[in-house]
Amino acid sequence: MNSKDAKEALSYYTNNPRIISNGRLFESFESFSSTIKEFYANLFEINFAEYTDTRIEVLSANNAHFSTKFHWISTDKDGIKVDLKGTWSALFVLNDIKVWKMSFRHESFMPVL
């Protein structure tokens, strides 16, 4: 994967979303963007990605809540594998040009035993 993948991943957010990742509240979208760009720049391969117990709850005509459990295994450019399991949720809002964007995102990882 390359930086284009990070750019695409970041395009799904509103201008000023709130993002929490495993207990860390990102102080700005710029700091989150830097983390995502670094992740994609170092990613070599996605070995496994599974999403289960996925739910979408329509809150209003312009808001929906999405949640899922995930299991993700990837390998970085140094050959190090990461095996993550957890939950992921987001609040989507329909913007003025009728495109769904995330305004809030949360993920929590299960402890590695």
C-alpha positions as CSV (number, residue, x, y, z in Angstrom):
1,M,0.0,0.0,0.0
2,N,1.1,3.6,-0.5
3,S,0.2,7.1,0.6
4,K,-2.8,7.1,-1.8
5,D,-4.4,4.5,0.5
6,A,-4.0,6.8,3.5
7,K,-5.4,9.7,1.5
8,E,-8.5,7.7,0.6
9,A,-8.9,6.4,4.1
10,L,-8.8,10.0,5.4
11,S,-11.3,11.2,2.8
12,Y,-14.2,9.5,4.7
13,Y,-14.1,12.0,7.6
14,T,-15.7,15.4,8.2
15,N,-13.5,18.5,8.5
16,N,-13.2,18.3,12.3
17,P,-14.0,14.8,13.6
18,R,-13.5,13.5,17.1
19,I,-11.3,10.4,17.1
20,I,-10.5,8.0,20.0
21,S,-8.2,5.1,19.4
22,N,-7.6,2.6,22.2
23,G,-8.0,5.2,24.9
24,R,-6.2,8.0,23.1
25,L,-8.2,11.1,22.2
26,F,-6.5,12.7,19.2
27,E,-6.2,16.4,19.9
28,S,-6.7,17.2,16.2
29,F,-7.5,15.6,12.9
30,E,-4.0,16.6,11.7
31,S,-2.4,14.4,14.5
32,F,-4.7,11.5,13.5
33,S,-3.9,12.0,9.8
34,S,-0.1,11.8,10.6
35,T,-0.7,8.5,12.4
36,I,-2.7,7.1,9.6
37,K,-0.2,8.2,6.9
38,E,2.7,6.7,8.9
39,F,0.8,3.4,9.3
40,Y,0.0,3.1,5.6
41,A,3.6,4.1,4.7
42,N,4.9,1.2,6.8
43,L,2.3,-1.3,5.8
44,F,3.5,-4.2,3.7
45,E,0.5,-6.6,3.6
46,I,-2.9,-7.1,5.1
47,N,-2.9,-10.8,6.0
48,F,-6.4,-11.1,7.4
49,A,-9.4,-8.8,8.0
50,E,-12.7,-10.0,9.5
51,Y,-15.6,-7.9,10.6
52,T,-18.4,-9.5,12.6
53,D,-21.5,-8.4,14.6
54,T,-21.8,-5.4,12.3
55,R,-24.7,-3.1,13.1
56,I,-26.0,0.1,11.6
57,E,-28.5,2.2,13.6
58,V,-30.3,5.0,11.7
59,L,-30.6,7.8,14.2
60,S,-32.2,10.4,11.8
61,A,-32.4,11.2,8.1
62,N,-28.8,12.6,8.4
63,N,-27.2,10.5,11.1
64,A,-26.3,6.9,11.5
65,H,-24.3,4.9,14.0
66,F,-22.1,2.0,12.7
67,S,-20.4,-0.6,14.9
68,T,-18.5,-3.8,14.4
69,K,-16.1,-6.2,16.0
70,F,-12.9,-6.8,14.1
71,H,-9.9,-9.1,13.8
72,W,-7.0,-7.7,11.7
73,I,-3.6,-9.2,11.0
74,S,-1.1,-7.2,9.0
75,T,2.7,-7.2,8.3
76,D,4.8,-4.1,8.2
77,K,7.8,-3.5,5.9
78,D,10.2,-4.9,8.6
79,G,8.3,-8.2,8.6
80,I,6.6,-7.6,12.0
81,K,3.1,-8.9,12.2
82,V,0.4,-7.2,14.2
83,D,-2.7,-9.2,15.3
84,L,-5.5,-7.0,16.6
85,K,-9.0,-7.8,17.8
86,G,-11.4,-5.2,19.1
87,T,-14.5,-3.1,18.4
88,W,-14.9,-0.1,16.1
89,S,-17.7,2.4,15.9
90,A,-18.4,5.6,14.1
91,L,-21.1,8.3,13.8
92,F,-21.8,9.1,10.2
93,V,-23.4,12.4,9.1
94,L,-24.9,13.2,5.7
95,N,-23.3,16.4,4.5
96,D,-24.8,19.1,2.2
97,I,-23.7,17.3,-1.0
98,K,-25.3,14.1,0.2
99,V,-22.1,12.2,1.0
100,W,-21.8,10.2,4.3
101,K,-18.8,11.3,6.4
102,M,-17.5,10.2,9.8
103,S,-17.8,12.9,12.5
104,F,-16.8,10.6,15.4
105,R,-14.8,7.4,15.4
106,H,-13.8,5.1,18.2
107,E,-11.9,1.8,18.4
108,S,-10.8,-0.3,21.3
109,F,-8.4,-3.2,21.1
110,M,-8.6,-6.4,23.2
111,P,-5.6,-6.9,25.5
112,V,-2.9,-9.1,24.0
113,L,-2.4,-12.1,26.3
